[in-house]
Amino acid sequence: MKIAVISDIHGNFQALDSVLDDMRKNHAEQVFCLGDLAMAGPQPRLIIDLISKKSDWVVIQGNTDKMIADFSPEIMENVKKSFPIMANALADDVYFIEDEMKQYLKNLPAQKEVEVEGVKVLLVHGSPRRNNEDILPDLPIKKVEEMIEGTNADVIFCGHTHIPCGYQTSRKQTIVNVGSVGRPFTEDPKACYVLAEFQDGGFSIEHRFVDYDREMAANILRSRDFEGSDKLAQMLISPSSRHL
């Protein structure tokens, strides 16, 4: 069985549309989505609407989905202290995302366990411990093992960092960061997702990098016109840092 695993769409329809096309060409039979559907992107409402209608997808909640769903002055201030432009984007998102869409984000599970062809799979956004914990390339394997302590999944899929990577622990658990569809932070910022094939208790993993119309996505984001939207738009063309 072929399964596409996506994460961190961040309202980028152009990127998601290209990834969906690549999934179809590669005969993906199921989709797992690891959250961060909307925040700080070109078309957040369009993405929430599209994904909420995918009744056959398995979707979990990302940390920014939770921010939108549980928005409060305290959340706004906490984000603003460290990432002022992201705080501006959050405030704008919350203003025009409809209540039913916020409720959809609120009701998403934080994690999900599934079994595919005899393989135990755990879906998380950041790590099994926290939805905003970073599983990045080049971590000491002991640190990764600490992050997943207490889990028994054969494969753990995560996102959050927007940087693809993978690990195998001493207990033969495989951890795969699937990268980001909508805000990749790789040198060549193509949309990234994982195509996983499961068969007879085994599996293979492929990170796929898909080109899309970044200029169009950036122009749509720039036109949202909150303070800093131009800088976020430029990040789609040429990423320079994870946060602004």
C-alpha positions in Angstrom: 0.0 0.0 0.0 1.3 3.4 -1.0 0.7 6.3 1.5 1.5 9.9 1.0 2.5 11.7 4.3 2.3 15.5 4.2 2.8 18.3 6.7 3.0 22.0 7.2 0.9 23.2 4.2 0.6 26.7 5.8 -2.2 27.9 3.4 -0.1 27.3 0.3 -2.6 26.1 -2.3 -0.2 26.2 -5.2 2.2 23.9 -3.4 -0.5 21.5 -2.2 -2.1 21.3 -5.6 1.3 20.3 -7.2 1.9 17.7 -4.4 -1.6 16.2 -4.9 -0.8 15.8 -8.6 2.5 14.1 -7.8 0.6 11.8 -5.4 -1.8 10.8 -8.1 1.0 10.1 -10.6 2.7 7.9 -8.0 -0.5 6.0 -7.2 -0.8 7.0 -3.5 -3.8 5.2 -2.0 -4.1 7.1 1.3 -2.9 10.4 2.8 -1.7 11.1 6.3 -1.6 14.9 7.1 0.5 16.0 10.1 -1.0 19.4 10.6 -0.2 23.1 10.3 -2.8 23.6 7.6 -3.2 27.3 7.5 -1.2 29.8 9.5 0.9 32.5 7.8 0.2 31.4 4.3 -1.3 32.7 1.1 -4.8 31.1 1.3 -5.5 29.6 4.7 -9.3 29.4 4.3 -9.0 27.6 1.0 -6.7 24.9 2.5 -8.8 24.3 5.6 -11.9 24.0 3.4 -10.2 21.6 1.0 -8.7 19.3 3.7 -11.7 19.3 5.9 -13.7 17.7 3.0 -11.1 14.9 2.6 -13.1 12.4 4.7 -10.7 9.6 3.7 -7.5 11.4 4.9 -6.0 10.9 8.4 -5.4 14.4 9.7 -3.8 15.5 13.0 -3.4 18.9 14.6 -0.3 21.0 14.3 0.9 23.6 16.8 -0.2 26.5 14.7 -3.6 24.9 14.1 -4.0 24.9 17.9 -2.9 28.5 18.1 -5.7 29.5 15.7 -8.3 27.3 17.3 -7.5 28.4 20.9 -6.5 32.0 20.1 -6.3 34.4 23.1 -4.5 37.6 24.0 -2.0 35.4 25.9 -1.2 33.3 22.9 -0.8 36.5 20.8 1.6 38.1 23.3 3.7 34.9 23.6 4.1 34.7 19.8 4.8 38.4 19.5 7.7 38.3 21.9 9.7 36.0 19.8 8.2 36.1 16.3 6.5 39.5 15.6 5.7 38.9 12.0 4.2 35.5 12.7 2.1 37.2 15.4 0.8 39.6 12.7 0.0 36.7 10.5 -1.8 34.8 13.3 -3.9 37.9 14.1 -4.9 38.3 10.5 -5.7 34.5 10.1 -7.9 34.6 13.2 -9.7 37.6 12.0 -11.0 36.1 8.8 -11.0 32.3 9.3 -14.6 31.3 9.9 -15.7 29.8 13.3 -16.6 26.4 11.8 -13.1 26.2 10.3 -11.6 27.0 13.7 -13.7 24.3 15.2 -12.5 21.8 12.7 -8.9 22.7 13.7 -9.8 22.5 17.3 -11.3 19.0 17.0 -8.3 17.5 15.2 -6.4 14.9 17.3 -2.9 15.8 18.6 -1.5 12.4 17.6 -2.8 9.3 15.9 -1.8 5.6 15.9 -2.6 3.5 12.8 -1.5 0.1 11.5 -0.6 -0.4 7.9 0.1 -3.8 6.4 1.2 -5.0 9.9 3.4 -2.0 10.5 2.6 0.2 13.6 2.7 3.9 12.6 2.5 6.9 14.9 1.6 10.3 13.5 2.8 13.4 15.4 3.4 17.0 14.5 6.6 17.9 16.4 7.5 14.8 18.5 5.6 12.3 20.6 6.4 14.5 23.6 5.3 18.0 22.2 3.7 19.4 19.1 6.4 22.1 18.9 9.5 20.0 19.6 12.1 19.9 16.7 13.3 16.7 15.2 16.0 18.2 12.9 18.9 16.7 10.9 22.1 15.8 12.7 20.7 15.4 16.1 22.5 12.9 18.4 20.6 9.6 18.2 20.3 9.5 22.0 18.4 12.8 21.9 16.0 11.4 19.3 15.5 8.3 21.4 14.7 10.4 24.4 12.0 12.2 22.4 10.3 9.0 21.4 10.7 7.2 24.7 7.6 5.2 25.7 6.4 4.7 22.1 6.2 1.3 20.4 5.6 2.3 16.8 7.7 0.8 14.1 7.5 4.1 12.2 7.0 7.7 13.6 6.1 10.4 11.1 6.6 14.0 12.1 6.9 17.5 10.6 7.0 21.0 12.2 10.6 21.9 11.3 10.0 22.1 7.6 13.3 20.3 7.1 13.2 16.6 6.0 15.4 14.0 7.8 15.2 10.5 9.2 16.6 8.3 11.9 16.6 4.7 13.0 17.1 3.9 16.7 18.8 1.1 18.5 15.3 -0.4 19.0 14.8 -0.4 15.2 12.2 2.4 15.4 12.3 4.6 12.3 11.6 8.3 12.6 10.9 10.3 9.5 10.5 14.1 9.3 8.4 14.5 6.1 9.4 18.2 5.5 7.0 20.9 4.5 4.6 21.2 1.6 3.9 24.9 1.9 6.9 26.5 3.6 10.0 24.4 2.9 13.2 25.6 4.5 15.5 23.6 2.2 18.2 25.2 0.0 16.0 24.5 -3.1 12.6 25.3 -1.6 10.4 22.8 -3.4 7.3 21.3 -1.8 8.4 18.2 0.1 6.4 15.2 1.3 7.0 11.4 1.9 5.8 8.6 -0.2 5.8 5.4 1.9 5.1 1.9 0.6 4.0 -0.8 3.1 3.9 -4.5 2.3 3.9 -7.7 4.4 5.1 -6.0 7.6 7.9 -4.0 5.8 8.1 -0.5 4.4 10.1 1.8 2.2 10.3 5.6 2.5 11.0 8.2 -0.2 11.2 12.0 0.3 9.7 13.6 -2.8 10.5 17.2 -3.8 7.9 18.9 -6.1 8.3 22.2 -7.9 5.3 24.6 -7.9 4.5 28.2 -8.8 6.3 29.9 -5.9 6.0 33.3 -7.5 2.2 33.0 -7.6 2.0 31.8 -4.0 4.3 34.6 -2.9 2.3 37.3 -4.7 -0.9 36.0 -3.1 0.7 36.0 0.4 2.1 39.5 -0.2 -1.3 40.8 -1.2 -2.7 39.9 2.3 -0.9 43.1 3.3 -0.5 42.5 7.1 2.8 44.0 8.4 5.5 41.6 7.4 3.5 39.7 4.7 6.1 40.8 2.1 8.9 39.1 4.2 6.9 35.9 4.6 6.2 35.9 0.9 10.0 36.3 0.1 10.6 33.2 2.3 8.7 31.1 -0.2 11.1 32.2 -2.9 14.3 32.1 -0.9 14.1 30.8 2.7 16.6 32.4 5.1 15.4 31.4 8.5 12.6 29.3 10.1 10.9 32.1 11.9 10.2 35.9 11.5 
